[in-house]
Amino acid sequence: MHRTLREKLNAILQDGVAVIRRHHGSITARWEEKWRELETKQHAAAESFGASIDLLSRQLFEEGSGTGEWLKAVGDAWRSHPHFTPSNKITFVFTLLENAVHEVVQSATNSTFHDHQAVQYLFSKIYEAAFSQTFDGQPDIGRFLEQLAASRQLPIDWIAELDKADGRFYVKKFYGNTCWLPPDIRTFAADTIFSLSEQLLACMPEAGAKRRVIPLPWEETVFLFCTGEAEHQVLPFLLHALELFHAGGMAIEQTKQDQLWKDAIILFDRWIMRAKSLQQAIEYIASGFVAYLPFERCALFAYSSANESGFGLYGYRLDNDKIKNIHESINGLPLIKQYVQQLQLLGRHMANVPPIYMADAEEGLPAKYVEQFQLESIVIAPIYSPSESRLIGAALLDQGPGQPFALSSDIFTAVMKFGQSAGEVLAKFGGGRPELIQPAPHLSPREIEVLKLVAEGASTYEAAKRLHLSEYTVRDYVSAILQKMNAKNRTEAIVKAIRDGII
């Protein structure tokens, strides 16, 4: 996709940093106030809290590098500090620091829920950076090589990591027994790896004459392994060791990718759970798909199983009125109809309902909508309630007008989970009805004219005269309106029409 999930969540972290920097003075004052309270009470966490203020003040209030590098720097600084080891006391310190920030943000007149959520997410990642050994997403190749060279059970004297510049090879770093090296290892340089290996062996003590150097390329660099054993005895082991290291890195990276979409779901759930009404839930869901996933637009639709049709509820970063005017039978949408039929065949109690990805929107949507909204690639996320085994609707998502994109596995999973969370929230406001929301009846322009006149108090005769119609024709229109709106009388029809925004 043009924008990854990692980039989207990093943007939330950056928002958290921006919020804290915006209230720099007030936050510092509140932290110091709480620190004095702890010291006055001779609290066991007072010293750690003071040290935390000093560390975070340096890291949070100074402009720095990207979010990932910044969090790594925070984590490294925290882990190297003697006061900070994982404990209930440090958890209490983190909580106190974060709560103080929330208090300051809350007191600001223009504070928003997003401000608080960004701060909360930031502190969770600071804590993870400080106390998780795998925060960086990859194991440390340097530490791995150091352990490999230091092992007494392996026939390795030293390992050299090479660098290449201006067509020449240089020694960038050494691992293992390097007491024989000159102070400046950059003096080792040659046009070829073989010549550089010869230089290194010549510089070693007498034992160097009995050693050989095995070069191994690794990603964008080359490592030299010095050993006294034959190449055929050592090389298979080295290749296997590096393969295991690579596999470990891939496993950690996958774990981090899984954590990203889980983070997104937690943020989304907190966002939509604030809804106090059905309309709020609809708006929060549509905006949440865009706020916490790498999409730019969202159109939310409800599904009526009674007449197998979908109708627009809300458009976020789209023309809302145009979205609400959409009312389509799925019989005219073969791809979607087939999808719904497949869900029906699977029966009740489905745990997961996968989204639909279309690389080209024309494959499954009417050309008029593709042209009207400039659709290219789209994702259709089912809004499904697992607790009620009910398809409530769908969210149509894209990257913006005319923007193609591919759908990665982590986004696929997140979209599916978002749809489930949205389904549960909308089901809560559905009150147990088989249909969450009944679509507004589709009245013709003439029927709307008649209904407006009736709402103004006009009699059948007066309405007929003003519209230049016969009374019998007006009565037929009124009967059709009552039937379409499922209303017992004109008064009920008028009330429903006002509520649904028809008149």
C-alpha positions, -999 to 999 in steps of 0.1 A, spaced: 0 0 0 11 36 -5 11 40 33 19 11 56 3 3 89 37 10 106 37 45 91 1 51 102 8 41 138 41 60 138 20 91 129 0 86 161 32 83 181 44 116 165 11 132 174 17 121 210 51 137 210 37 168 195 10 170 222 36 167 249 59 193 234 29 217 230 24 216 267 61 215 276 61 240 305 29 228 321 39 191 320 73 198 335 58 218 363 32 190 370 60 164 370 81 184 394 51 190 417 44 153 419 81 147 425 81 170 455 50 153 469 68 119 467 99 133 484 78 149 511 61 116 518 95 98 516 80 75 490 102 47 477 97 57 441 108 94 446 144 89 435 133 69 404 106 94 396 131 123 397 155 104 374 127 96 350 118 133 348 154 141 339 156 113 312 122 120 296 127 158 296 159 153 276 143 129 252 107 143 248 113 180 246 142 180 222 138 177 184 153 144 173 153 118 146 124 96 133 100 79 157 117 44 156 152 58 162 139 81 189 121 53 208 153 31 205 173 59 220 148 63 248 149 25 254 187 24 254 190 53 278 164 37 301 180 3 302 214 17 308 203 37 339 209 21 373 175 32 387 154 15 359 148 -22 360 114 -38 355 95 -38 387 62 -27 403 79 5 414 89 15 378 54 6 365 40 30 392 65 57 380 54 53 344 18 55 354 24 86 374 43 103 346 16 95 320 -13 105 343 3 139 349 5 145 311 -32 136 308 -41 160 335 -24 188 317 -39 179 283 -73 177 299 -71 211 313 -64 226 279 -95 241 263 -88 225 229 -79 190 240 -94 161 221 -99 123 226 -72 118 199 -47 138 220 -52 116 250 -51 84 229 -19 95 212 -2 102 246 -14 69 259 -1 50 229 32 69 231 38 59 268 29 23 260 56 22 233 82 40 256 76 13 282 80 -14 256 112 2 243 126 4 278 119 -31 289 114 -53 258 145 -71 246 130 -74 211 117 -39 205 139 -31 176 124 -60 156 157 -76 148 183 -95 169 217 -78 171 241 -92 145 270 -77 164 262 -94 196 256 -127 178 291 -125 161 307 -116 194 293 -146 210 303 -168 180 339 -156 182 341 -158 220 329 -194 222 356 -218 233 339 -247 215 342 -231 180 375 -229 160 371 -192 153 399 -167 162 382 -135 151 355 -121 128 359 -89 107 331 -69 93 340 -52 61 330 -19 45 335 -8 9 342 27 -3 357 41 -34 362 6 -48 384 -5 -18 376 -28 11 381 -16 47 377 -33 81 347 -17 98 346 -37 131 363 -67 147 348 -94 170 368 -119 191 405 -120 200 418 -86 187 447 -78 212 471 -79 183 453 -51 163 468 -16 158 447 13 174 433 23 140 418 -6 122 410 16 92 447 11 82 436 -23 69 425 -16 33 429 -33 0 414 -35 -35 403 -71 -30 390 -92 -2 419 -117 -7 445 -89 -3 428 -76 28 427 -111 43 464 -115 36 471 -82 54 452 -93 85 470 -127 86 504 -111 82 496 -87 111 487 -116 135 513 -133 158 531 -164 146 498 -184 149 486 -164 119 506 -185 96 485 -215 105 452 -198 100 430 -192 70 403 -166 63 369 -175 50 348 -147 35 310 -149 37 286 -123 22 257 -113 45 230 -89 33 249 -57 22 283 -65 38 310 -92 39 323 -110 70 357 -126 73 360 -156 96 396 -165 108 400 -202 117 426 -229 120 403 -256 106 398 -266 70 372 -247 51 350 -277 44 348 -284 82 339 -248 93 319 -234 64 287 -256 68 286 -247 105 289 -210 97 262 -211 70 239 -229 94 245 -205 122 238 -175 100 207 -192 86 194 -197 122 201 -161 130 182 -150 99 152 -172 108 152 -158 144 151 -123 129 122 -132 106 103 -147 135 107 -115 156 98 -93 126 66 -113 122 58 -110 159 62 -72 155 40 -71 124 13 -90 144 17 -65 172 11 -36 149 -24 -47 137 -32 -56 173 -22 -21 184 -45 -7 156 -74 -28 168 -70 -17 204 -69 20 193 -100 15 171 -120 -2 198 -113 26 223 -123 51 196 -157 35 187 -167 25 222 -172 62 231 -203 63 209 -235 72 228 -259 69 199 -263 50 167 -253 80 146 -222 86 167 -213 49 163 -216 51 125 -195 83 123 -168 69 147 -166 36 128 -161 53 94 -135 78 107 -118 51 127 -111 29 97 -92 59 82 -76 70 115 -60 37 124 -55 20 91 -36 32 60 -68 43 41 -79 78 31 -116 74 25 -144 53 40 -181 48 29 -202 29 54 -232 9 42 -260 -11 59 -272 -44 46 -309 -55 46 -313 -92 43 -350 -88 39 -347 -73 4 -310 -82 -2 -299 -46 -7 -274 -22 6 -278 15 13 -254 43 23 -251 54 59 -221 77 60 -192 89 40 -159 100 56 -138 122 34 -165 116 7 -196 135 -3 -219 123 25 -251 132 7 -241 112 -24 -232 82 -2 -266 83 16 -284 84 -18 -269 50 -27 -295 22 -25 -286 -9 -45 -298 -45 -47 -270 -70 -45 -287 -88 -74 -270 -62 -96 -236 -67 -79 -226 -103 -89 -194 -104 -70 -209 -92 -37 -240 -114 -41 -218 -144 -45 -199 -134 -14 -231 -131 6 -243 -164 -6 -210 -180 5 -215 -166 40 -250 -180 41 -237 -214 31 -212 -213 59 -240 -209 84 -241 -194 118 -213 -188 143 -186 -178 119 -156 -166 139 -141 -146 110 -155 -130 79 -128 -120 55 -128 -87 35 -130 -84 -2 -101 -69 -21 -105 -55 -56 -73 -44 -74 -97 -28 -99 -130 -15 -86 -147 -20 -120 -145 -58 -114 -173 -57 -88 -189 -23 -87 -212 -4 -111 -194 18 -135 -214 49 -124 -200 47 -89 -165 39 -101 -166 71 -122 -185 92 -97 -160 86 -68 -129 79 -90 -124 44 -75 -94 24 -84 -84 -3 -58 -108 -9 -30 -113 -31 1 -148 -40 13 -147 -48 50 -178 -68 62 -194 -52 93 -202 -85 110 -214 -92 146 -199 -126 157 -221 -126 189 -253 -124 167 -239 -142 136 -252 -113 116 -240 -94 86 -249 -58 94 -232 -39 65 -199 -31 50 -172 -4 49 -158 5 15 -122 17 18 -96 31 -5 -64 51 -7 -80 81 -24 -93 91 -59 -76 70 -86 -51 54 -63 -42 17 -68 -28 -4 -40 -20 -39 -29 -34 -54 3 -8 -69 27 -16 -98 51 -14 -76 82 -38 -51 68 -61 -79 57 -62 -92 92 -67 -58 108 -96 -49 84 -114 -82 93 -110 -75 131 -121 -39 126 -153 -51 109 -160 -74 139 -155 -47 164 -177 -23 144 -204 -50 141 -206 -56 178 -210 -19 185 -237 -14 159 -255 -46 171 -256 -30 205 -275 -1 192 -297 -24 171 -318 -34 201 -320 -70 189 -339 -61 157 -332 -84 128 -322 -54 108 -300 -27 124 -315 2 104 -343 1 80 -334 21 48 -353 52 42 -380 45 16 -373 55 -19 -399 81 -28 -402 96 -62 -398 133 -67 -436 137 -72 -444 116 -40 -420 139 -20 -439 170 -34 -472 155 -23 -458 146 12 -444 181 17 -478 196 9 -495 172 33 -470 181 60 -479 218 54 -515 209 62 -528 209 26 -559 188 19 -561 163 -10 -581 189 -30 -555 217 -22 -526 195 -30 -542 184 -63 -549 220 -73 -513 232 -65 -497 203 -84 -522 205 -113 -533 169 -107 -566 152 -101 -577 144 -65 -578 107 -74 -541 109 -85 -531 126 -53 -549 99 -33 -530 72 -52 -497 90 -43 -507 92 -6 -516 55 -6 -482 47 -22 -464 68 3 -481 52 33 -473 17 19 -436 25 12 -431 41 46 -450 14 64 -471 41 81 -507 37 94 -517 73 86 -505 106 71 -493 119 105 -471 88 110 -457 92 75 -449 128 81 -431 121 114 -410 93 97 -402 115 67 -389 143 90 -369 119 111 -353 103 80 -346 137 64 -369 131 34 -386 164 39 
